[in-house]
Amino acid sequence: MDGDNHTTVTEFLLLGLSGQQEEEDALCGLFLCLYLVTILGNILIVLAISWDPHLHTPMYFFLANLSSVDICFSSVTVPKMLVNHVVGSKSISYPQCMTQIYFFITFGNMDGFLLSVMAYDRYVAICHPLHYTVIMKPRLCVFLVAVSWVITNLHSLLHTLLMVRHNFCSNNTVRHFFCDPYPLLKLSCSDTFINDLMVFTEGSVIFLTPFMCIVVSYAYIFSKVLRLPSAQGIRKALSTCGSHLTVVCLFYGAILGVYMHPSSSFSTKDRVPSVIFTVVTPLANPFIYSLRNRDIKAALKKLIHRSTDKVSSRLVLLSPDKRPFSPEEPGLAPVMAIGDLSMFHGITSLNLSFKFLLQGQAYQGAFVESLILPSGDHNHPGRRAQKEDMANKRKEARAQVSSLPSQFLMGGIRGSFPY
């Protein structure tokens, strides 16, 4: 087609989901509610995981990253639609549209990679539980997330650059509520063969690689679970994977319905599955992972009540004869100790990782003495009784810790003592 027949497009018009004003009003109100719930729910998950030391594990590290990506993924498309509806405009500038495409592809594919990494984490936890801490080291977890970010950004950059090279005809009306690559390609006056080719070659590799990792991981998981001797063990193993599988089915099912065909065949019916993986899936994650996960629910409760409690604690290292070490005691090497206290309504637990040397020898016995009481009158008879009860439990915990083998101390231990 001759270049004189082309019109330089400076903006696109987003028609939305229905095109009818009354329906658009209702849909925008619904999308606003869904977006606010999505942002609030995912932020709470990130905060709960960040503030609760018990959730500083690979599985919850990946979940926090997934929630962060979902916040960004929803924010790429929904706010612009809501702003356009409020101001009574349907336009989006050409640079904004290309930017939206870039981040839409980046965060959408990042969701898939994180789901695959989470599936691998569940595979290691269920099929190789004794080697879990050795395999899923923090360095590996960070590496997997970092590689995923690099791959998804390079992938989105490629497809955005392929989109920028297109000439668009005078028709700049996009029958969608955001700049989806497929409806934009239908407006192009240029040949879209290279775009379709890259979608079905490079795009399929980027899309199907994490999907196949998920399928293979769960194939091994189910083969392992079905060999468990007890029905209770089977239910427990499947409960850890049920929430993850629900998200995977929602996400990949919707994407397969939209993008596994040429761009020329895109129709208005494809907007429904687009809503599922851009709006519904990020919304579903907080509910699926919080309502089905006792650890997350407990962390959210502690997060809500965190500001109402007073905590005072001190660290005491005990020698084999249960005599507290003095900080100035000769021969005491630098102590490496981490004490994490968490509480919800007077129920406390303590995680302690430590190792210490005295004159070159490993000594067993360590104890963190803590006094944790709700805010209020500490001289009340009920408070005094609680103090006495906690003192008795501290004695029991001291006896348990002092009996630990010394080899655990040299390697570092992690225990939980309810007070």
Beta strands, then each sheet from edge to edge (+ up, - down):
strand 1: 11-14
strand 2: 91-93
strand 3: 173-174
strand 4: 309-317
strand 5: 336-344
strand 6: 347-355
strand 7: 357-358
strand 8: 361-362
strand 9: 366-374
strand 10: 415-416
sheet 1: 2+ 1- 3-
sheet 2: 4+ 9-
sheet 3: 5+ 6- 10+
sheet 4: 7+ 8-
end
